[in-house]
């Protein structure tokens, strides 16, 4: 029996069925949220090699495109086939990535581990010197005896907190190394998957377009593809720009701290460089543990470090960052703050990193819908016209 979908009651019945089904699915998802998260976690574990492979391919694709542009300029290589050029570009790309990881493992990682171990071993000495400093300061300031128990109590709580952090630092580092070691097989599979993805990336993109046109109407499919390109452009510029920006800030911090003869230069530079990837909150997240580390050795150097970090972040925010990132996000500081807090709440550290470009894409889509509706109504689309 052929159903006439243009009939009024058939259409209403179909839409009612879809809405009711969606409500039931939504209710079951909320009521069994823990089970749902468990199922999702299980799926993520199974797909982990593919997630790692896609992430590798996405980041390395920028390096591959850089090398392929250079290879196409050489006259001697013009006679090579496309597959041969792609293979050569992939070889150089992965050699570059392996060399960068090797340099980090050879020169940075040993000093980083040495700094952490030295910091943990020096904690008792730091506590002793800090206690003497506080006692001498209270004597010099002639603080009333009734306030001494309160000051000592709060200081002891602070010391206990620092000891707890220092005590847990090595186990956390050990568990991180163990987790990475246990994921070696997934990382190896991910690398193989990333190679396959990069070899036939044009074919995979074509397949995705084909499926999109098969599922949606032509206009809707073209819009989906346009949004996908926009998302890729936004994420790519932001992530690669942030990684490059953070690397420059890490190196700049290392040079300045070395000149100023600060303690634990490698450790602090790595902390500042890595946390700088997080927009807005990154500098504060990196500065707090770094100041605490230096504070144990010298309060004066800790103050100088705060001034140095403030200057570096001003240089980054006004010169380096805008030069590298430009206006790749296109949203105000308020929405950047909102997206970091919102995505960070649900996705943790990963959410704080990808929350900004993700929100920028959603924001641009909502903005287009609103402006399209305003145009249909013959109204103005600029926000300032409604002030």
C-alpha positions as CSV (number, residue, x, y, z in Angstrom):
1,X,0.0,0.0,0.0
2,X,1.4,3.3,-1.0
3,X,1.2,6.1,1.6
4,X,0.5,9.6,0.4
5,X,2.8,11.7,2.6
6,X,1.3,14.9,1.3
7,X,-2.0,14.2,3.1
8,X,-2.5,16.4,6.1
9,X,-3.1,13.7,8.8
10,X,-0.4,11.3,7.6
11,X,2.1,14.1,7.9
12,X,0.9,15.1,11.4
13,X,1.0,11.5,12.5
14,X,4.5,11.0,11.2
15,X,5.8,14.2,12.9
16,X,4.0,13.2,16.2
17,X,5.6,9.7,16.1
18,X,9.1,11.3,15.5
19,X,8.6,13.8,18.4
20,X,7.3,11.2,20.8
21,X,10.2,8.8,19.9
22,X,12.7,11.6,20.4
23,X,11.2,12.4,23.9
24,X,11.3,8.8,24.9
25,X,15.0,8.4,23.8
26,X,15.9,11.7,25.6
27,X,14.1,10.6,28.8
28,X,15.8,7.2,28.8
29,X,19.2,8.8,28.1
30,X,18.7,11.2,31.1
31,X,17.3,8.5,33.5
32,X,20.1,6.0,32.7
33,X,22.8,8.6,32.2
34,X,25.4,6.6,34.1
35,X,24.8,3.4,32.0
36,X,24.9,5.6,28.9
37,X,28.3,7.1,29.9
38,X,29.6,3.6,30.5
39,X,28.5,2.4,27.1
40,X,30.0,5.5,25.5
41,X,33.3,4.9,27.4
42,X,33.3,1.3,26.2
43,X,32.8,2.4,22.6
44,X,35.6,5.0,23.0
45,X,38.0,2.3,24.3
46,X,37.3,0.1,21.3
47,X,37.7,3.0,18.9
48,X,40.8,4.4,20.6
49,X,43.3,3.4,17.9
50,X,41.0,5.1,15.3
51,X,40.7,8.2,17.4
52,X,44.4,8.4,17.9
53,X,45.0,7.7,14.2
54,X,42.6,10.4,13.2
55,X,44.1,12.9,15.6
56,X,47.6,12.1,14.3
57,X,46.5,12.4,10.7
58,X,44.7,15.7,11.4
59,X,47.8,17.4,13.0
60,X,50.3,15.8,10.6
61,X,48.3,16.8,7.6
62,X,49.4,20.4,8.1
63,X,53.0,19.3,8.0
64,X,52.3,17.1,4.9
65,X,50.7,20.0,3.0
66,X,53.7,22.2,3.8
67,X,56.1,19.6,2.4
68,X,54.0,18.8,-0.6
69,X,53.8,22.5,-1.6
70,X,57.6,22.6,-1.6
71,X,58.0,19.3,-3.4
72,X,55.7,20.5,-6.2
73,X,58.0,23.5,-6.8
74,X,61.1,21.3,-7.7
75,X,61.3,20.7,-11.4
76,X,63.2,17.5,-10.9
77,X,60.2,16.0,-9.1
78,X,57.5,17.1,-11.5
79,X,57.9,13.9,-13.5
80,X,57.0,11.8,-10.5
81,X,53.4,10.5,-10.1
82,X,51.0,11.8,-7.5
83,X,51.3,8.7,-5.4
84,X,55.1,8.9,-5.5
85,X,55.0,12.6,-4.3
86,X,52.5,11.7,-1.6
87,X,54.7,8.8,-0.4
88,X,57.8,11.1,-0.3
89,X,55.9,13.8,1.5
90,X,54.6,11.3,4.0
91,X,58.1,9.9,4.6
92,X,59.5,13.4,5.3
93,X,56.5,14.3,7.5
94,X,56.8,11.2,9.8
95,X,60.6,11.6,9.9
96,X,60.1,15.2,11.1
97,X,57.5,14.1,13.7
98,X,59.8,11.3,15.0
99,X,62.8,13.7,15.1
100,X,60.8,16.3,17.2
101,X,59.7,13.5,19.6
102,X,63.3,12.2,19.7
103,X,64.7,15.6,20.5
104,X,62.2,16.0,23.3
105,X,63.0,12.5,24.7
106,X,66.7,13.1,24.5
107,X,67.2,16.6,25.8
108,X,64.0,17.8,27.6
109,X,62.5,14.7,29.2
110,X,65.5,13.7,31.3
111,X,66.0,17.2,32.6
112,X,62.3,17.5,33.3
113,X,62.3,14.2,35.3
114,X,65.4,15.3,37.1
115,X,63.8,18.7,38.0
116,X,60.7,16.9,39.4
117,X,62.7,14.5,41.5
118,X,65.0,17.3,42.8
119,X,61.9,19.3,43.7
120,X,60.4,16.5,45.7
121,X,63.7,15.8,47.5
122,X,64.1,19.4,48.4
123,X,60.6,19.8,49.9
124,X,61.8,19.1,53.5
125,X,64.5,21.8,53.2
126,X,62.1,24.2,51.7
127,X,59.6,23.7,54.5
128,X,62.4,24.2,57.2
129,X,63.6,27.4,55.6
130,X,60.0,28.7,55.1
131,X,59.2,28.0,58.7
132,X,62.3,30.0,59.9
133,X,61.4,32.8,57.5
134,X,57.8,33.0,58.8
135,X,59.0,32.9,62.5
136,X,61.6,35.7,61.9
137,X,59.0,37.8,60.0
138,X,56.5,37.5,62.9
139,X,59.2,38.5,65.4
140,X,60.3,41.5,63.2
141,X,56.7,42.7,62.8
142,X,56.0,42.3,66.5
143,X,52.7,40.5,65.8
144,X,50.5,40.0,68.9
145,X,50.6,36.6,70.5
146,X,46.9,36.1,70.1
147,X,47.3,36.0,66.3
148,X,50.3,33.6,66.3
149,X,48.3,30.3,66.6
150,X,46.0,31.4,63.8
151,X,49.0,32.3,61.5
152,X,50.8,29.0,62.4
153,X,47.7,27.0,61.9
154,X,47.0,28.4,58.4
155,X,50.7,28.1,57.5
156,X,50.8,24.5,58.6
157,X,47.7,23.8,56.4
158,X,49.4,25.4,53.5
159,X,52.6,23.3,54.1
160,X,50.5,20.1,54.4
161,X,48.8,21.0,51.1
162,X,52.2,21.5,49.4
163,X,53.5,18.3,50.8
164,X,50.5,16.4,49.5
165,X,51.0,17.9,46.0
166,X,54.7,17.0,46.1
167,X,54.0,13.5,47.4
168,X,51.4,12.8,44.7
169,X,53.5,14.3,41.9
170,X,55.8,11.3,41.3
171,X,52.9,8.7,41.5
172,X,50.9,10.9,39.0
173,X,54.0,11.0,36.7
174,X,54.5,7.3,37.1
175,X,50.8,6.5,36.3
176,X,51.0,8.8,33.3
177,X,54.1,7.0,32.0
178,X,52.4,3.7,32.7
179,X,49.3,4.8,30.9
180,X,51.4,5.9,27.9
181,X,53.3,2.6,27.9
182,X,50.1,0.6,28.1
183,X,48.8,2.5,25.1
184,X,51.9,1.8,23.0
185,X,49.9,-0.7,21.0
186,X,47.1,1.7,20.4
187,X,49.5,4.4,19.5
188,X,51.3,2.1,17.0
189,X,48.0,1.1,15.5
190,X,47.0,4.8,15.4
191,X,50.1,5.7,13.5
192,X,49.4,3.0,10.9
193,X,45.8,4.2,10.6
194,X,47.0,7.8,10.2
195,X,49.3,6.8,7.3
196,X,46.3,5.1,5.5
197,X,44.2,8.2,6.2
198,X,46.8,10.6,4.8
199,X,47.6,8.4,1.8
200,X,44.0,8.5,0.6
201,X,42.7,11.6,2.3
202,X,41.2,12.9,-0.9
203,X,39.3,9.6,-1.4
204,X,38.0,9.6,2.2
205,X,36.8,13.2,1.7
206,X,35.1,12.3,-1.6
207,X,33.4,9.3,0.1
208,X,32.1,11.6,2.9
209,X,30.7,14.0,0.3
210,X,29.1,11.2,-1.6
211,X,27.4,9.9,1.6
212,X,26.3,13.4,2.5
213,X,24.7,14.0,-0.9
214,X,23.0,10.6,-0.6
215,X,21.4,11.3,2.8
216,X,20.5,15.0,2.4
217,X,18.9,17.1,-0.2
218,X,21.3,18.9,-2.5
219,X,21.0,22.3,-0.8
220,X,21.2,20.8,2.7
221,X,24.2,18.6,1.6
222,X,26.1,21.7,0.3
223,X,25.4,23.5,3.5
224,X,26.7,20.5,5.6
225,X,29.9,20.4,3.4
226,X,30.3,24.2,3.7
227,X,30.0,24.0,7.6
228,X,32.5,21.0,7.6
229,X,35.0,23.1,5.6
230,X,34.5,26.1,8.0
231,X,34.9,23.9,11.0
232,X,38.1,22.3,9.6
233,X,39.5,25.8,8.9
234,X,38.6,27.2,12.3
235,X,39.9,24.1,14.2
236,X,43.0,23.9,12.1
237,X,44.1,27.5,12.4
238,X,43.3,27.6,16.1
239,X,45.0,24.3,17.1
240,X,48.1,24.6,15.0
241,X,48.4,28.3,15.8
242,X,48.1,27.6,19.5
243,X,50.6,24.8,19.4
244,X,53.1,27.1,17.6
245,X,52.4,30.0,19.9
246,X,52.8,27.9,23.0
247,X,56.1,26.5,21.7
248,X,57.4,30.0,21.1
249,X,56.3,31.1,24.6
250,X,57.9,28.0,26.2
251,X,61.3,28.7,24.4
252,X,61.0,32.4,25.2
253,X,60.3,31.6,28.9
254,X,63.3,29.2,29.0
255,X,65.7,31.8,27.6
256,X,64.5,34.6,29.9
257,X,64.5,32.4,33.0
258,X,68.0,31.1,32.1
259,X,69.3,34.6,31.8
260,X,67.7,35.5,35.2
261,X,69.1,32.4,36.8
262,X,65.8,31.1,38.0
263,X,65.5,27.6,39.5
264,X,64.0,24.6,37.7
265,X,64.1,26.4,34.4
266,X,63.2,23.3,32.2
267,X,60.3,22.3,34.5
268,X,58.8,25.8,34.7
269,X,59.2,26.4,30.9
270,X,57.4,23.2,30.1
271,X,54.6,24.0,32.5
272,X,54.2,27.5,31.0
273,X,54.4,26.3,27.4
274,X,51.9,23.4,27.8
275,X,49.3,25.4,29.9
276,X,49.6,28.3,27.4
277,X,47.7,26.0,24.9
278,X,44.6,26.6,27.1
279,X,43.1,30.0,26.1
280,X,42.5,32.7,28.7
281,X,43.1,30.6,31.8
282,X,46.4,28.9,30.5
283,X,48.8,31.6,31.8
284,X,47.2,31.6,35.2
285,X,47.1,27.8,35.4
286,X,50.8,27.6,34.5
287,X,51.9,30.6,36.7
288,X,50.4,29.3,40.0
289,X,52.4,26.1,40.5
290,X,55.5,27.8,39.0
291,X,55.3,30.6,41.6
292,X,54.9,28.1,44.4
293,X,57.9,26.2,43.3
294,X,60.1,29.3,43.2
295,X,58.6,30.7,46.3
296,X,60.2,27.9,48.4
297,X,63.6,28.9,47.2
298,X,63.3,32.7,47.1
299,X,60.3,35.0,47.6
300,X,62.2,37.7,45.7
301,X,62.7,35.4,42.7
302,X,59.1,34.4,42.9
303,X,58.1,38.1,42.6
304,X,60.5,38.6,39.7
305,X,59.0,35.5,38.0
306,X,55.5,37.0,38.3
307,X,56.7,40.2,36.6
308,X,58.5,38.1,33.9
309,X,55.4,36.0,33.2
310,X,53.2,39.2,33.1
311,X,55.6,40.7,30.5
312,X,55.8,37.5,28.4
313,X,52.0,37.2,28.4
314,X,51.6,40.8,27.3
315,X,54.0,40.1,24.4
316,X,52.1,37.0,23.6
317,X,48.7,38.6,23.8
318,X,49.5,41.8,21.9
319,X,52.3,40.6,19.4
320,X,52.9,36.9,19.0
321,X,49.4,35.6,19.4
322,X,47.7,38.0,17.0
323,X,50.5,37.5,14.4
324,X,50.0,33.7,14.5
325,X,46.3,33.2,15.2
326,X,45.0,36.4,13.6
327,X,41.2,36.6,13.8
328,X,40.7,32.8,13.4
329,X,38.1,32.6,16.1
330,X,36.0,35.7,15.5
331,X,34.2,35.8,18.8
332,X,34.4,38.2,21.8
333,X,36.4,37.6,25.0
334,X,33.1,37.0,26.9
335,X,32.2,34.0,24.6
336,X,35.7,32.7,24.8
337,X,35.4,32.6,28.6
338,X,32.0,31.0,28.4
339,X,33.1,28.3,25.9
340,X,36.2,27.4,28.0
341,X,34.1,27.1,31.2
342,X,31.3,25.2,29.6
343,X,33.4,22.7,27.6
344,X,35.8,22.3,30.4
345,X,33.0,21.3,32.7
346,X,32.0,18.4,30.5
347,X,35.2,17.4,28.7
348,X,37.9,18.5,31.2
349,X,41.3,19.7,29.9
350,X,40.4,18.6,26.3
351,X,37.3,20.7,26.5
352,X,39.2,23.7,27.6
353,X,41.4,23.4,24.6
354,X,38.9,22.6,21.9
355,X,36.0,24.5,23.5
356,X,36.8,27.8,21.8
357,X,37.0,26.7,18.2
358,X,34.0,24.4,18.8
359,X,31.9,27.2,20.1
360,X,33.1,29.5,17.3
361,X,31.7,27.1,14.7
362,X,28.3,26.8,16.6
363,X,28.2,30.6,17.1
364,X,28.7,31.2,13.4
365,X,25.9,28.7,12.5
366,X,23.5,30.3,14.9
367,X,24.4,33.8,13.7
368,X,23.7,32.7,10.1
369,X,20.3,31.3,11.0
370,X,19.3,34.5,12.9
371,X,20.5,36.8,10.2
372,X,18.7,34.8,7.5
373,X,15.4,35.0,9.5
374,X,15.9,38.7,10.0
375,X,16.4,39.2,6.2
376,X,13.3,37.3,5.5
377,X,11.4,39.7,7.8
378,X,13.0,42.7,6.1
379,X,14.8,43.7,9.4
380,X,18.3,44.9,10.0
381,X,21.0,42.3,10.7
382,X,23.7,44.3,12.5
383,X,23.6,44.1,16.3
384,X,24.4,47.8,16.7
385,X,21.2,48.7,15.0
386,X,19.3,47.3,17.9
387,X,21.1,49.3,20.6
